[in-house]
Amino acid sequence: MSVSVSARRIATTVLAAGAVVSAVVLPASAHDNDRHRHPRVEISSVQADSPGRDNPTNRSLNAEWVELTNNTRRAVNLDGWTLRDEDGHRHRFDDVRLAGRATVRIHTGVGRDTRTDLYQDRRNYVWDNRSETAILRDDRGRTVDTES
């Protein structure tokens, strides 16, 4: 066997091994990047400007809300998590579990909490009508998601 035939066989073997490793590693790394783009819990929708004129009635306050969606199949414990705006208004979640693939709406006004609707029990608006950023942080203070 000549040196050039051996060199070609080695090169072919190395290229084939590289292709196999790439086929295994690339999908795994692409999946890791998706995890960072789609948090487990995200701010899925915001209605910062309640419809109609701004008068701080409870009905108008509750038409101002933020929705959180759990993108996983497992429930997520939101105990100690916070939802805040740029002005420092903060809502802390206590004893809240968000079921898998579920959405909860957090209203500004007063109401009775259910599994789909939570209430901040405020008597004034939180979210700015023109521009506002909602910030969701976990129980360790790490930013989970933001929505402007």
Chimera marker file (.cmm) of the C-alpha trace (Angstrom):
<marker_set name="trace">
<marker id="1" x="0.000" y="0.000" z="0.000" r="1" g="1" b="0" radius="0.5"/>
<marker id="2" x="1.411" y="3.385" z="-0.933" r="1" g="1" b="0" radius="0.5"/>
<marker id="3" x="1.720" y="6.369" z="1.385" r="1" g="1" b="0" radius="0.5"/>
<marker id="4" x="-0.843" y="8.400" z="-0.595" r="1" g="1" b="0" radius="0.5"/>
<marker id="5" x="-3.490" y="5.617" z="-0.325" r="1" g="1" b="0" radius="0.5"/>
<marker id="6" x="-2.889" y="5.365" z="3.440" r="1" g="1" b="0" radius="0.5"/>
<marker id="7" x="-3.059" y="9.130" z="3.817" r="1" g="1" b="0" radius="0.5"/>
<marker id="8" x="-6.379" y="9.206" z="1.889" r="1" g="1" b="0" radius="0.5"/>
<marker id="9" x="-7.834" y="6.451" z="4.079" r="1" g="1" b="0" radius="0.5"/>
<marker id="10" x="-6.770" y="8.243" z="7.273" r="1" g="1" b="0" radius="0.5"/>
<marker id="11" x="-8.184" y="11.546" z="5.988" r="1" g="1" b="0" radius="0.5"/>
<marker id="12" x="-11.477" y="9.845" z="5.061" r="1" g="1" b="0" radius="0.5"/>
<marker id="13" x="-11.706" y="8.199" z="8.486" r="1" g="1" b="0" radius="0.5"/>
<marker id="14" x="-10.998" y="11.502" z="10.268" r="1" g="1" b="0" radius="0.5"/>
<marker id="15" x="-13.599" y="13.362" z="8.166" r="1" g="1" b="0" radius="0.5"/>
<marker id="16" x="-16.210" y="10.651" z="8.788" r="1" g="1" b="0" radius="0.5"/>
<marker id="17" x="-15.526" y="10.738" z="12.546" r="1" g="1" b="0" radius="0.5"/>
<marker id="18" x="-15.805" y="14.540" z="12.484" r="1" g="1" b="0" radius="0.5"/>
<marker id="19" x="-19.167" y="14.316" z="10.714" r="1" g="1" b="0" radius="0.5"/>
<marker id="20" x="-20.492" y="11.865" z="13.313" r="1" g="1" b="0" radius="0.5"/>
<marker id="21" x="-19.321" y="14.070" z="16.221" r="1" g="1" b="0" radius="0.5"/>
<marker id="22" x="-20.845" y="17.157" z="14.567" r="1" g="1" b="0" radius="0.5"/>
<marker id="23" x="-24.160" y="15.386" z="14.054" r="1" g="1" b="0" radius="0.5"/>
<marker id="24" x="-24.285" y="14.538" z="17.763" r="1" g="1" b="0" radius="0.5"/>
<marker id="25" x="-22.942" y="17.806" z="19.236" r="1" g="1" b="0" radius="0.5"/>
<marker id="26" x="-24.650" y="20.453" z="17.064" r="1" g="1" b="0" radius="0.5"/>
<marker id="27" x="-28.268" y="19.539" z="17.841" r="1" g="1" b="0" radius="0.5"/>
<marker id="28" x="-27.446" y="19.479" z="21.556" r="1" g="1" b="0" radius="0.5"/>
<marker id="29" x="-25.837" y="22.923" z="21.454" r="1" g="1" b="0" radius="0.5"/>
<marker id="30" x="-28.671" y="24.330" z="19.337" r="1" g="1" b="0" radius="0.5"/>
<marker id="31" x="-31.110" y="23.028" z="21.962" r="1" g="1" b="0" radius="0.5"/>
<marker id="32" x="-29.121" y="24.771" z="24.722" r="1" g="1" b="0" radius="0.5"/>
<marker id="33" x="-29.432" y="28.086" z="22.901" r="1" g="1" b="0" radius="0.5"/>
<marker id="34" x="-33.211" y="27.628" z="22.541" r="1" g="1" b="0" radius="0.5"/>
<marker id="35" x="-33.490" y="27.233" z="26.311" r="1" g="1" b="0" radius="0.5"/>
<marker id="36" x="-31.996" y="30.706" z="26.774" r="1" g="1" b="0" radius="0.5"/>
<marker id="37" x="-34.332" y="32.273" z="24.213" r="1" g="1" b="0" radius="0.5"/>
<marker id="38" x="-37.477" y="30.747" z="25.715" r="1" g="1" b="0" radius="0.5"/>
<marker id="39" x="-37.459" y="30.957" z="29.497" r="1" g="1" b="0" radius="0.5"/>
<marker id="40" x="-39.413" y="28.418" z="31.534" r="1" g="1" b="0" radius="0.5"/>
<marker id="41" x="-41.734" y="31.221" z="32.624" r="1" g="1" b="0" radius="0.5"/>
<marker id="42" x="-42.112" y="34.280" z="30.440" r="1" g="1" b="0" radius="0.5"/>
<marker id="43" x="-44.057" y="37.507" z="30.299" r="1" g="1" b="0" radius="0.5"/>
<marker id="44" x="-46.357" y="36.505" z="27.464" r="1" g="1" b="0" radius="0.5"/>
<marker id="45" x="-48.590" y="39.577" z="27.236" r="1" g="1" b="0" radius="0.5"/>
<marker id="46" x="-49.021" y="43.019" z="28.778" r="1" g="1" b="0" radius="0.5"/>
<marker id="47" x="-51.955" y="45.401" z="28.739" r="1" g="1" b="0" radius="0.5"/>
<marker id="48" x="-50.439" y="48.506" z="30.309" r="1" g="1" b="0" radius="0.5"/>
<marker id="49" x="-53.144" y="50.920" z="29.160" r="1" g="1" b="0" radius="0.5"/>
<marker id="50" x="-56.589" y="49.865" z="30.349" r="1" g="1" b="0" radius="0.5"/>
<marker id="51" x="-59.275" y="50.585" z="27.751" r="1" g="1" b="0" radius="0.5"/>
<marker id="52" x="-61.208" y="53.846" z="28.079" r="1" g="1" b="0" radius="0.5"/>
<marker id="53" x="-60.449" y="56.878" z="30.180" r="1" g="1" b="0" radius="0.5"/>
<marker id="54" x="-58.006" y="56.593" z="33.052" r="1" g="1" b="0" radius="0.5"/>
<marker id="55" x="-60.114" y="56.745" z="36.192" r="1" g="1" b="0" radius="0.5"/>
<marker id="56" x="-58.859" y="54.579" z="39.037" r="1" g="1" b="0" radius="0.5"/>
<marker id="57" x="-61.990" y="52.495" z="39.485" r="1" g="1" b="0" radius="0.5"/>
<marker id="58" x="-61.365" y="48.867" z="40.369" r="1" g="1" b="0" radius="0.5"/>
<marker id="59" x="-62.782" y="47.796" z="36.999" r="1" g="1" b="0" radius="0.5"/>
<marker id="60" x="-60.341" y="50.058" z="35.138" r="1" g="1" b="0" radius="0.5"/>
<marker id="61" x="-57.418" y="49.024" z="37.350" r="1" g="1" b="0" radius="0.5"/>
<marker id="62" x="-58.137" y="45.342" z="36.678" r="1" g="1" b="0" radius="0.5"/>
<marker id="63" x="-58.151" y="45.991" z="32.924" r="1" g="1" b="0" radius="0.5"/>
<marker id="64" x="-54.429" y="46.759" z="33.354" r="1" g="1" b="0" radius="0.5"/>
<marker id="65" x="-52.577" y="43.428" z="33.587" r="1" g="1" b="0" radius="0.5"/>
<marker id="66" x="-49.525" y="41.289" z="32.806" r="1" g="1" b="0" radius="0.5"/>
<marker id="67" x="-49.701" y="37.627" z="31.764" r="1" g="1" b="0" radius="0.5"/>
<marker id="68" x="-47.109" y="35.027" z="32.692" r="1" g="1" b="0" radius="0.5"/>
<marker id="69" x="-46.901" y="31.715" z="30.833" r="1" g="1" b="0" radius="0.5"/>
<marker id="70" x="-45.166" y="28.528" z="31.960" r="1" g="1" b="0" radius="0.5"/>
<marker id="71" x="-43.586" y="27.024" z="28.819" r="1" g="1" b="0" radius="0.5"/>
<marker id="72" x="-42.780" y="23.692" z="30.443" r="1" g="1" b="0" radius="0.5"/>
<marker id="73" x="-44.879" y="20.626" z="31.256" r="1" g="1" b="0" radius="0.5"/>
<marker id="74" x="-44.056" y="20.836" z="34.965" r="1" g="1" b="0" radius="0.5"/>
<marker id="75" x="-45.494" y="23.262" z="37.491" r="1" g="1" b="0" radius="0.5"/>
<marker id="76" x="-43.221" y="26.112" z="38.561" r="1" g="1" b="0" radius="0.5"/>
<marker id="77" x="-43.261" y="27.457" z="42.104" r="1" g="1" b="0" radius="0.5"/>
<marker id="78" x="-43.352" y="31.279" z="41.880" r="1" g="1" b="0" radius="0.5"/>
<marker id="79" x="-43.051" y="31.768" z="45.652" r="1" g="1" b="0" radius="0.5"/>
<marker id="80" x="-40.716" y="34.730" z="46.216" r="1" g="1" b="0" radius="0.5"/>
<marker id="81" x="-40.675" y="35.794" z="42.542" r="1" g="1" b="0" radius="0.5"/>
<marker id="82" x="-41.374" y="39.453" z="41.750" r="1" g="1" b="0" radius="0.5"/>
<marker id="83" x="-42.972" y="41.396" z="38.926" r="1" g="1" b="0" radius="0.5"/>
<marker id="84" x="-41.935" y="45.048" z="38.803" r="1" g="1" b="0" radius="0.5"/>
<marker id="85" x="-41.971" y="48.087" z="36.578" r="1" g="1" b="0" radius="0.5"/>
<marker id="86" x="-39.285" y="50.688" z="35.881" r="1" g="1" b="0" radius="0.5"/>
<marker id="87" x="-40.668" y="53.024" z="38.578" r="1" g="1" b="0" radius="0.5"/>
<marker id="88" x="-40.128" y="50.458" z="41.330" r="1" g="1" b="0" radius="0.5"/>
<marker id="89" x="-43.700" y="49.200" z="41.764" r="1" g="1" b="0" radius="0.5"/>
<marker id="90" x="-43.261" y="45.597" z="42.828" r="1" g="1" b="0" radius="0.5"/>
<marker id="91" x="-45.574" y="42.631" z="43.223" r="1" g="1" b="0" radius="0.5"/>
<marker id="92" x="-44.229" y="39.630" z="45.137" r="1" g="1" b="0" radius="0.5"/>
<marker id="93" x="-45.720" y="36.180" z="44.533" r="1" g="1" b="0" radius="0.5"/>
<marker id="94" x="-46.540" y="34.181" z="47.665" r="1" g="1" b="0" radius="0.5"/>
<marker id="95" x="-47.714" y="30.567" z="47.569" r="1" g="1" b="0" radius="0.5"/>
<marker id="96" x="-48.271" y="30.586" z="43.789" r="1" g="1" b="0" radius="0.5"/>
<marker id="97" x="-47.699" y="27.508" z="41.639" r="1" g="1" b="0" radius="0.5"/>
<marker id="98" x="-48.074" y="27.961" z="37.897" r="1" g="1" b="0" radius="0.5"/>
<marker id="99" x="-49.160" y="24.687" z="36.311" r="1" g="1" b="0" radius="0.5"/>
<marker id="100" x="-47.382" y="23.304" z="33.254" r="1" g="1" b="0" radius="0.5"/>
<marker id="101" x="-48.338" y="25.013" z="29.980" r="1" g="1" b="0" radius="0.5"/>
<marker id="102" x="-50.553" y="27.417" z="31.966" r="1" g="1" b="0" radius="0.5"/>
<marker id="103" x="-50.971" y="31.194" z="31.920" r="1" g="1" b="0" radius="0.5"/>
<marker id="104" x="-51.864" y="33.471" z="34.809" r="1" g="1" b="0" radius="0.5"/>
<marker id="105" x="-52.989" y="37.104" z="34.493" r="1" g="1" b="0" radius="0.5"/>
<marker id="106" x="-51.828" y="39.551" z="37.189" r="1" g="1" b="0" radius="0.5"/>
<marker id="107" x="-54.298" y="42.448" z="37.511" r="1" g="1" b="0" radius="0.5"/>
<marker id="108" x="-53.432" y="45.768" z="39.140" r="1" g="1" b="0" radius="0.5"/>
<marker id="109" x="-56.654" y="46.236" z="41.128" r="1" g="1" b="0" radius="0.5"/>
<marker id="110" x="-58.423" y="44.368" z="43.902" r="1" g="1" b="0" radius="0.5"/>
<marker id="111" x="-59.916" y="40.903" z="43.462" r="1" g="1" b="0" radius="0.5"/>
<marker id="112" x="-59.983" y="37.304" z="44.627" r="1" g="1" b="0" radius="0.5"/>
<marker id="113" x="-57.036" y="35.203" z="43.419" r="1" g="1" b="0" radius="0.5"/>
<marker id="114" x="-57.766" y="32.138" z="41.289" r="1" g="1" b="0" radius="0.5"/>
<marker id="115" x="-55.489" y="29.779" z="39.376" r="1" g="1" b="0" radius="0.5"/>
<marker id="116" x="-55.855" y="31.974" z="36.230" r="1" g="1" b="0" radius="0.5"/>
<marker id="117" x="-56.105" y="35.470" z="37.759" r="1" g="1" b="0" radius="0.5"/>
<marker id="118" x="-54.079" y="37.128" z="40.512" r="1" g="1" b="0" radius="0.5"/>
<marker id="119" x="-54.607" y="40.615" z="41.935" r="1" g="1" b="0" radius="0.5"/>
<marker id="120" x="-52.057" y="43.120" z="43.242" r="1" g="1" b="0" radius="0.5"/>
<marker id="121" x="-54.768" y="44.808" z="45.353" r="1" g="1" b="0" radius="0.5"/>
<marker id="122" x="-53.656" y="48.321" z="44.395" r="1" g="1" b="0" radius="0.5"/>
<marker id="123" x="-55.805" y="51.433" z="44.287" r="1" g="1" b="0" radius="0.5"/>
<marker id="124" x="-53.670" y="53.228" z="41.648" r="1" g="1" b="0" radius="0.5"/>
<marker id="125" x="-52.291" y="52.373" z="38.226" r="1" g="1" b="0" radius="0.5"/>
<marker id="126" x="-48.881" y="50.714" z="37.990" r="1" g="1" b="0" radius="0.5"/>
<marker id="127" x="-48.107" y="50.512" z="34.272" r="1" g="1" b="0" radius="0.5"/>
<marker id="128" x="-47.359" y="53.620" z="32.215" r="1" g="1" b="0" radius="0.5"/>
<marker id="129" x="-49.639" y="54.008" z="29.198" r="1" g="1" b="0" radius="0.5"/>
<marker id="130" x="-46.936" y="55.130" z="26.758" r="1" g="1" b="0" radius="0.5"/>
<marker id="131" x="-43.788" y="53.160" z="27.500" r="1" g="1" b="0" radius="0.5"/>
<marker id="132" x="-43.103" y="50.706" z="30.248" r="1" g="1" b="0" radius="0.5"/>
<marker id="133" x="-40.996" y="47.657" z="30.955" r="1" g="1" b="0" radius="0.5"/>
<marker id="134" x="-42.261" y="44.736" z="33.008" r="1" g="1" b="0" radius="0.5"/>
<marker id="135" x="-39.471" y="42.808" z="34.746" r="1" g="1" b="0" radius="0.5"/>
<marker id="136" x="-39.943" y="39.279" z="36.095" r="1" g="1" b="0" radius="0.5"/>
<marker id="137" x="-37.369" y="38.073" z="38.639" r="1" g="1" b="0" radius="0.5"/>
<marker id="138" x="-37.058" y="34.697" z="40.334" r="1" g="1" b="0" radius="0.5"/>
<marker id="139" x="-36.722" y="34.120" z="44.080" r="1" g="1" b="0" radius="0.5"/>
<marker id="140" x="-32.964" y="34.714" z="43.849" r="1" g="1" b="0" radius="0.5"/>
<marker id="141" x="-33.388" y="38.111" z="42.204" r="1" g="1" b="0" radius="0.5"/>
<marker id="142" x="-32.261" y="36.938" z="38.757" r="1" g="1" b="0" radius="0.5"/>
<marker id="143" x="-34.094" y="38.468" z="35.811" r="1" g="1" b="0" radius="0.5"/>
<marker id="144" x="-36.142" y="35.749" z="34.123" r="1" g="1" b="0" radius="0.5"/>
<marker id="145" x="-37.831" y="37.879" z="31.442" r="1" g="1" b="0" radius="0.5"/>
<marker id="146" x="-38.580" y="41.477" z="30.482" r="1" g="1" b="0" radius="0.5"/>
<marker id="147" x="-41.233" y="42.926" z="28.205" r="1" g="1" b="0" radius="0.5"/>
<marker id="148" x="-41.445" y="46.506" z="26.937" r="1" g="1" b="0" radius="0.5"/>
<link id1="1" id2="2" r="1" g="1" b="0" radius="0.2"/>
<link id1="2" id2="3" r="1" g="1" b="0" radius="0.2"/>
<link id1="3" id2="4" r="1" g="1" b="0" radius="0.2"/>
<link id1="4" id2="5" r="1" g="1" b="0" radius="0.2"/>
<link id1="5" id2="6" r="1" g="1" b="0" radius="0.2"/>
<link id1="6" id2="7" r="1" g="1" b="0" radius="0.2"/>
<link id1="7" id2="8" r="1" g="1" b="0" radius="0.2"/>
<link id1="8" id2="9" r="1" g="1" b="0" radius="0.2"/>
<link id1="9" id2="10" r="1" g="1" b="0" radius="0.2"/>
<link id1="10" id2="11" r="1" g="1" b="0" radius="0.2"/>
<link id1="11" id2="12" r="1" g="1" b="0" radius="0.2"/>
<link id1="12" id2="13" r="1" g="1" b="0" radius="0.2"/>
<link id1="13" id2="14" r="1" g="1" b="0" radius="0.2"/>
<link id1="14" id2="15" r="1" g="1" b="0" radius="0.2"/>
<link id1="15" id2="16" r="1" g="1" b="0" radius="0.2"/>
<link id1="16" id2="17" r="1" g="1" b="0" radius="0.2"/>
<link id1="17" id2="18" r="1" g="1" b="0" radius="0.2"/>
<link id1="18" id2="19" r="1" g="1" b="0" radius="0.2"/>
<link id1="19" id2="20" r="1" g="1" b="0" radius="0.2"/>
<link id1="20" id2="21" r="1" g="1" b="0" radius="0.2"/>
<link id1="21" id2="22" r="1" g="1" b="0" radius="0.2"/>
<link id1="22" id2="23" r="1" g="1" b="0" radius="0.2"/>
<link id1="23" id2="24" r="1" g="1" b="0" radius="0.2"/>
<link id1="24" id2="25" r="1" g="1" b="0" radius="0.2"/>
<link id1="25" id2="26" r="1" g="1" b="0" radius="0.2"/>
<link id1="26" id2="27" r="1" g="1" b="0" radius="0.2"/>
<link id1="27" id2="28" r="1" g="1" b="0" radius="0.2"/>
<link id1="28" id2="29" r="1" g="1" b="0" radius="0.2"/>
<link id1="29" id2="30" r="1" g="1" b="0" radius="0.2"/>
<link id1="30" id2="31" r="1" g="1" b="0" radius="0.2"/>
<link id1="31" id2="32" r="1" g="1" b="0" radius="0.2"/>
<link id1="32" id2="33" r="1" g="1" b="0" radius="0.2"/>
<link id1="33" id2="34" r="1" g="1" b="0" radius="0.2"/>
<link id1="34" id2="35" r="1" g="1" b="0" radius="0.2"/>
<link id1="35" id2="36" r="1" g="1" b="0" radius="0.2"/>
<link id1="36" id2="37" r="1" g="1" b="0" radius="0.2"/>
<link id1="37" id2="38" r="1" g="1" b="0" radius="0.2"/>
<link id1="38" id2="39" r="1" g="1" b="0" radius="0.2"/>
<link id1="39" id2="40" r="1" g="1" b="0" radius="0.2"/>
<link id1="40" id2="41" r="1" g="1" b="0" radius="0.2"/>
<link id1="41" id2="42" r="1" g="1" b="0" radius="0.2"/>
<link id1="42" id2="43" r="1" g="1" b="0" radius="0.2"/>
<link id1="43" id2="44" r="1" g="1" b="0" radius="0.2"/>
<link id1="44" id2="45" r="1" g="1" b="0" radius="0.2"/>
<link id1="45" id2="46" r="1" g="1" b="0" radius="0.2"/>
<link id1="46" id2="47" r="1" g="1" b="0" radius="0.2"/>
<link id1="47" id2="48" r="1" g="1" b="0" radius="0.2"/>
<link id1="48" id2="49" r="1" g="1" b="0" radius="0.2"/>
<link id1="49" id2="50" r="1" g="1" b="0" radius="0.2"/>
<link id1="50" id2="51" r="1" g="1" b="0" radius="0.2"/>
<link id1="51" id2="52" r="1" g="1" b="0" radius="0.2"/>
<link id1="52" id2="53" r="1" g="1" b="0" radius="0.2"/>
<link id1="53" id2="54" r="1" g="1" b="0" radius="0.2"/>
<link id1="54" id2="55" r="1" g="1" b="0" radius="0.2"/>
<link id1="55" id2="56" r="1" g="1" b="0" radius="0.2"/>
<link id1="56" id2="57" r="1" g="1" b="0" radius="0.2"/>
<link id1="57" id2="58" r="1" g="1" b="0" radius="0.2"/>
<link id1="58" id2="59" r="1" g="1" b="0" radius="0.2"/>
<link id1="59" id2="60" r="1" g="1" b="0" radius="0.2"/>
<link id1="60" id2="61" r="1" g="1" b="0" radius="0.2"/>
<link id1="61" id2="62" r="1" g="1" b="0" radius="0.2"/>
<link id1="62" id2="63" r="1" g="1" b="0" radius="0.2"/>
<link id1="63" id2="64" r="1" g="1" b="0" radius="0.2"/>
<link id1="64" id2="65" r="1" g="1" b="0" radius="0.2"/>
<link id1="65" id2="66" r="1" g="1" b="0" radius="0.2"/>
<link id1="66" id2="67" r="1" g="1" b="0" radius="0.2"/>
<link id1="67" id2="68" r="1" g="1" b="0" radius="0.2"/>
<link id1="68" id2="69" r="1" g="1" b="0" radius="0.2"/>
<link id1="69" id2="70" r="1" g="1" b="0" radius="0.2"/>
<link id1="70" id2="71" r="1" g="1" b="0" radius="0.2"/>
<link id1="71" id2="72" r="1" g="1" b="0" radius="0.2"/>
<link id1="72" id2="73" r="1" g="1" b="0" radius="0.2"/>
<link id1="73" id2="74" r="1" g="1" b="0" radius="0.2"/>
<link id1="74" id2="75" r="1" g="1" b="0" radius="0.2"/>
<link id1="75" id2="76" r="1" g="1" b="0" radius="0.2"/>
<link id1="76" id2="77" r="1" g="1" b="0" radius="0.2"/>
<link id1="77" id2="78" r="1" g="1" b="0" radius="0.2"/>
<link id1="78" id2="79" r="1" g="1" b="0" radius="0.2"/>
<link id1="79" id2="80" r="1" g="1" b="0" radius="0.2"/>
<link id1="80" id2="81" r="1" g="1" b="0" radius="0.2"/>
<link id1="81" id2="82" r="1" g="1" b="0" radius="0.2"/>
<link id1="82" id2="83" r="1" g="1" b="0" radius="0.2"/>
<link id1="83" id2="84" r="1" g="1" b="0" radius="0.2"/>
<link id1="84" id2="85" r="1" g="1" b="0" radius="0.2"/>
<link id1="85" id2="86" r="1" g="1" b="0" radius="0.2"/>
<link id1="86" id2="87" r="1" g="1" b="0" radius="0.2"/>
<link id1="87" id2="88" r="1" g="1" b="0" radius="0.2"/>
<link id1="88" id2="89" r="1" g="1" b="0" radius="0.2"/>
<link id1="89" id2="90" r="1" g="1" b="0" radius="0.2"/>
<link id1="90" id2="91" r="1" g="1" b="0" radius="0.2"/>
<link id1="91" id2="92" r="1" g="1" b="0" radius="0.2"/>
<link id1="92" id2="93" r="1" g="1" b="0" radius="0.2"/>
<link id1="93" id2="94" r="1" g="1" b="0" radius="0.2"/>
<link id1="94" id2="95" r="1" g="1" b="0" radius="0.2"/>
<link id1="95" id2="96" r="1" g="1" b="0" radius="0.2"/>
<link id1="96" id2="97" r="1" g="1" b="0" radius="0.2"/>
<link id1="97" id2="98" r="1" g="1" b="0" radius="0.2"/>
<link id1="98" id2="99" r="1" g="1" b="0" radius="0.2"/>
<link id1="99" id2="100" r="1" g="1" b="0" radius="0.2"/>
<link id1="100" id2="101" r="1" g="1" b="0" radius="0.2"/>
<link id1="101" id2="102" r="1" g="1" b="0" radius="0.2"/>
<link id1="102" id2="103" r="1" g="1" b="0" radius="0.2"/>
<link id1="103" id2="104" r="1" g="1" b="0" radius="0.2"/>
<link id1="104" id2="105" r="1" g="1" b="0" radius="0.2"/>
<link id1="105" id2="106" r="1" g="1" b="0" radius="0.2"/>
<link id1="106" id2="107" r="1" g="1" b="0" radius="0.2"/>
<link id1="107" id2="108" r="1" g="1" b="0" radius="0.2"/>
<link id1="108" id2="109" r="1" g="1" b="0" radius="0.2"/>
<link id1="109" id2="110" r="1" g="1" b="0" radius="0.2"/>
<link id1="110" id2="111" r="1" g="1" b="0" radius="0.2"/>
<link id1="111" id2="112" r="1" g="1" b="0" radius="0.2"/>
<link id1="112" id2="113" r="1" g="1" b="0" radius="0.2"/>
<link id1="113" id2="114" r="1" g="1" b="0" radius="0.2"/>
<link id1="114" id2="115" r="1" g="1" b="0" radius="0.2"/>
<link id1="115" id2="116" r="1" g="1" b="0" radius="0.2"/>
<link id1="116" id2="117" r="1" g="1" b="0" radius="0.2"/>
<link id1="117" id2="118" r="1" g="1" b="0" radius="0.2"/>
<link id1="118" id2="119" r="1" g="1" b="0" radius="0.2"/>
<link id1="119" id2="120" r="1" g="1" b="0" radius="0.2"/>
<link id1="120" id2="121" r="1" g="1" b="0" radius="0.2"/>
<link id1="121" id2="122" r="1" g="1" b="0" radius="0.2"/>
<link id1="122" id2="123" r="1" g="1" b="0" radius="0.2"/>
<link id1="123" id2="124" r="1" g="1" b="0" radius="0.2"/>
<link id1="124" id2="125" r="1" g="1" b="0" radius="0.2"/>
<link id1="125" id2="126" r="1" g="1" b="0" radius="0.2"/>
<link id1="126" id2="127" r="1" g="1" b="0" radius="0.2"/>
<link id1="127" id2="128" r="1" g="1" b="0" radius="0.2"/>
<link id1="128" id2="129" r="1" g="1" b="0" radius="0.2"/>
<link id1="129" id2="130" r="1" g="1" b="0" radius="0.2"/>
<link id1="130" id2="131" r="1" g="1" b="0" radius="0.2"/>
<link id1="131" id2="132" r="1" g="1" b="0" radius="0.2"/>
<link id1="132" id2="133" r="1" g="1" b="0" radius="0.2"/>
<link id1="133" id2="134" r="1" g="1" b="0" radius="0.2"/>
<link id1="134" id2="135" r="1" g="1" b="0" radius="0.2"/>
<link id1="135" id2="136" r="1" g="1" b="0" radius="0.2"/>
<link id1="136" id2="137" r="1" g="1" b="0" radius="0.2"/>
<link id1="137" id2="138" r="1" g="1" b="0" radius="0.2"/>
<link id1="138" id2="139" r="1" g="1" b="0" radius="0.2"/>
<link id1="139" id2="140" r="1" g="1" b="0" radius="0.2"/>
<link id1="140" id2="141" r="1" g="1" b="0" radius="0.2"/>
<link id1="141" id2="142" r="1" g="1" b="0" radius="0.2"/>
<link id1="142" id2="143" r="1" g="1" b="0" radius="0.2"/>
<link id1="143" id2="144" r="1" g="1" b="0" radius="0.2"/>
<link id1="144" id2="145" r="1" g="1" b="0" radius="0.2"/>
<link id1="145" id2="146" r="1" g="1" b="0" radius="0.2"/>
<link id1="146" id2="147" r="1" g="1" b="0" radius="0.2"/>
<link id1="147" id2="148" r="1" g="1" b="0" radius="0.2"/>
</marker_set>
